[in-house]
Amino acid sequence: MKIAIDARMINHSGIGTYIRNLIPEIARDASIKEITLVGKSRDLSSFNTNKKIVILDCNIPIYSLKEQLSAKIFNNLDADIVHFPHFNIPYFLNKKNVVTIHDIIPVKHPEFCSTPLLHFYASIFVRRAITRAEEILCVSSATKKDILDNYDVAPRKVEVTHIAPAPEFRPFEGGDRRLEEIREKYNLPKEFILCVSNIYPHKNIGLLVEAYRQVKNSIAARLVLVGKPNLKSRSIGKLMRIISEDRDIMHFPYISQEELVSFYNLASFCCMPSLCEGFGLPPLEAMACKTAVIVSKIPALAEVYQDNCLYFDPHNLEELKKAIVDLSSDKNKREEFAERGFVMSGKYSWQKTARLTINAYQKAYENSHCA
């Protein structure tokens, strides 16, 4: 079977992580004879050494009119199935395809969209992607439920393919030189609470900042935020001013993945305060590094993390304050959650994700030949 993957978003944070980790595992499968990657050749150069992979240079920007008129590029591919890792599928596509829907947050929650246009765009193209795809992949059962609740689609077409931490997320031995180099480079404190998340309204970072500011005098840890802010949002602009003025909060818009592994290893614990998520990968990366986590009790996070972390209501400031103080002051509890989370993180792997994805390709391929 020959497949093609729209890899134009390979350098993005969430979907890019999905693409980067999935491609090598799919390429290892004997049933896949050839993979055509569509995207900027310079962004895909790391795959040049794989004989199964063909790169089709494509500079068409995402979410653009040109993208929606670019169906010919995909229709002319020598591929049995095209995999779109996002819902932004060219309008006139007539090639059999599989689509991954990570979440439908822009559709369900217009209040979190930076502009009304984003909600309008997502409302049209998520529905069209779901309707036109042979198979629909979701990164969690929570997202699958959202799709089945909001769209007229047969449940048999929707498959859950959980994602996983990349192999480099692992615990370092105490005294590892890399950790001290990173601590020194970024002037990281001995104890800190880490939040890895783009700073968007639905990520609820404002609640974490407020909770921390109210308890920081009773704990030893500082707060470290890693992620880009969405400055199109007025509320985020106000939040960034608060963050920049507080000397106990450190913000790094971007660090490399290699450095991120060290951040997780150095952190006292991690926190994800989101109001909604499709999966919520950073806490799982932290667990793979043997670091305890606090997460908001929402469907996707409860599904993924089960009883291996500390939960709080994302609308309840007092609950988050209590969770922060509890983990900050109780080393034994941190170590217990770190150990449990580390064991659980091993249940997720990109090999499993790839196997389920290839099964979906096979179903789509067989359906297209039976039609």
Secondary structure, DSSP 4 states (H G I P E B T S, - for coil): -EEEEE-TTTTSSHHHHHHHHHHHHHHT-TT--EEEEEE-TTTTGGGTT-TTEEEEE--PPTTSHHHHT-HHHHHTSS-SEEEESSS---TT--S-EEEEE---HHHH-GGG-SSHHHHHHHHHHHHHHHHH-SEEEESSHHHHHHHHHHS---GGGEEE------TT--PPPTT-HHHHHHHHHHT--SSEEEEE--B-GGGTHHHHHHHHHHHGGGSS-EEEEES-B-TTSHHHHHHHHHHHH-TTEEEES---HHHHHHHHHH-SEEEE--S--SS--HHHHHHHTT--EEEE--HHHHHHHTTSSEEE-TT-HHHHHHHHHHHHH-HHHHHHHHHHHHHHHTT--HHHHHHHHHHHHHHHHHHHHH-
